[in-house]
Amino acid sequence: MSGVPITIARSRAELGAAAPAAALPAEAPAASPADATGAAAVDAVTAPAAAPTAVDAPLTDTLNRPLHDLRLSVTDRCNFRCVYCMPKEVFGKDFAFMPRDDMLSFEEMTRLARISVAHGVEKIRLTGGEPLLRKGLEELIGMLAALRTPAGRPIDIALTTNGSALAVKAQALKDAGLKRVTVSLDSLDDATFRTMNDVNFPVGRVLAGLDAAHAVGLGPIKINMVVKRGQNDHDIVNMARHFKGTPYILRFIEFMDVGTSNGWDMNAVLPSSEVRDRIHAELPLEEVAPNYSGETSRRWRYLDGGGEIGLISSVTQSFCHSCSRARVSTDGKLFTCLFASEGHDLRALLRDGSSDEQLSAAMGSIWRQRTDRASQLRSAQTGAVRSSGRKKIEMSYIGG
């Protein structure tokens, strides 16, 4: 990046040191590969200024991975209490969610998104919690839909949802500029689904949301099934049969050790290879090439032309080597890994009068120093039956 070098210095108090986030990192030699979170706590950023609308060269991290995808968490609240994400034992009625004033405004989110697009981001995914709980979400979608890459292309805007409000919201989301949705659906069996979401929500209402999303043109629609051995793995083949030959792309996700509250145990992980084998035994499959570099899902299509499924193997087959995703939490912390322990406080810069050039330089500096490869290290160093004791950010806070 070009320009006159600037220095952004902040005290811990100014950066909100009380929040569970690291301060912005200084320009320094890359951290050890063993540092899986890449979030060093340093009190200053020294980086060359950059124009907020263009960059001189693609932004890459220490492992030469580009910044291509941005995930914006718009709320930490959810109306489900899925056992693998927000178990009721932790996120009960008395759980203290984020105060409204701590949350980024839509204008602040759009500002960070615009700067991220200048650094190479082409895809923005809205997450949560459950993003459809954020009042006025359509306004944010409209603001993001107006963004353009330096080459003048529109941004691919997607949303991940539990589908509970999708039947009501689909048309408004499409009208605002949303292009596609991913819906979480862990079983077609109503009793199993109610147990998994732990709020007794019926599966039929999610299926109605899928139909509504398809009817208004939000596609391609992807369906994510988190597979937990002994809880919903009996429904794998039923799910495959149900969605085979439909416009929907079904993806199976290994139960992940995100956060510290979901009781993760390797014994509850059903490897994607076994998921594939179960389906292939009844519905023959063949692997196909990825749609793009860095795609998290390995694609398999039915030999009879009935569509495809995806396998996301973040536990047994890490894809750290091609990860191009940055995440911004609802309160403005930038995370460079889903398994991070802490993030970098951008809200402090947003609210203390920092210019776009300063924000751009800070975000660029964070990504250039990124060393994250947590899943790869976990796979290489352990055959762990249980997750390590290291504190990790909860998925409901950082976004999936």
Secondary structure as GFF3:
##gff-version 3
##sequence-region A 1 400
A	DSSP	beta_strand	5	9	.	.	.	ID=ss1
A	DSSP	beta_strand	21	22	.	.	.	ID=ss2
A	DSSP	beta_strand	44	48	.	.	.	ID=ss3
A	DSSP	beta_strand	69	73	.	.	.	ID=ss4
A	DSSP	three_ten_helix	100	102	.	.	.	ID=ss5
A	DSSP	alpha_helix	106	118	.	.	.	ID=ss6
A	DSSP	beta_strand	123	127	.	.	.	ID=ss7
A	DSSP	three_ten_helix	131	133	.	.	.	ID=ss8
A	DSSP	alpha_helix	137	145	.	.	.	ID=ss9
A	DSSP	beta_strand	156	161	.	.	.	ID=ss10
A	DSSP	alpha_helix	166	176	.	.	.	ID=ss11
A	DSSP	beta_strand	180	184	.	.	.	ID=ss12
A	DSSP	alpha_helix	190	197	.	.	.	ID=ss13
A	DSSP	alpha_helix	203	216	.	.	.	ID=ss14
A	DSSP	beta_strand	222	227	.	.	.	ID=ss15
A	DSSP	three_ten_helix	233	235	.	.	.	ID=ss16
A	DSSP	alpha_helix	236	243	.	.	.	ID=ss17
A	DSSP	beta_strand	249	254	.	.	.	ID=ss18
A	DSSP	three_ten_helix	266	268	.	.	.	ID=ss19
A	DSSP	alpha_helix	272	282	.	.	.	ID=ss20
A	DSSP	beta_strand	285	288	.	.	.	ID=ss21
A	DSSP	beta_strand	298	302	.	.	.	ID=ss22
A	DSSP	beta_strand	308	312	.	.	.	ID=ss23
A	DSSP	three_ten_helix	320	322	.	.	.	ID=ss24
A	DSSP	beta_strand	325	328	.	.	.	ID=ss25
A	DSSP	beta_strand	333	335	.	.	.	ID=ss26
A	DSSP	beta_strand	343	345	.	.	.	ID=ss27
A	DSSP	alpha_helix	347	351	.	.	.	ID=ss28
A	DSSP	alpha_helix	356	368	.	.	.	ID=ss29
A	DSSP	alpha_helix	374	381	.	.	.	ID=ss30
A	DSSP	alpha_helix	395	398	.	.	.	ID=ss31
###
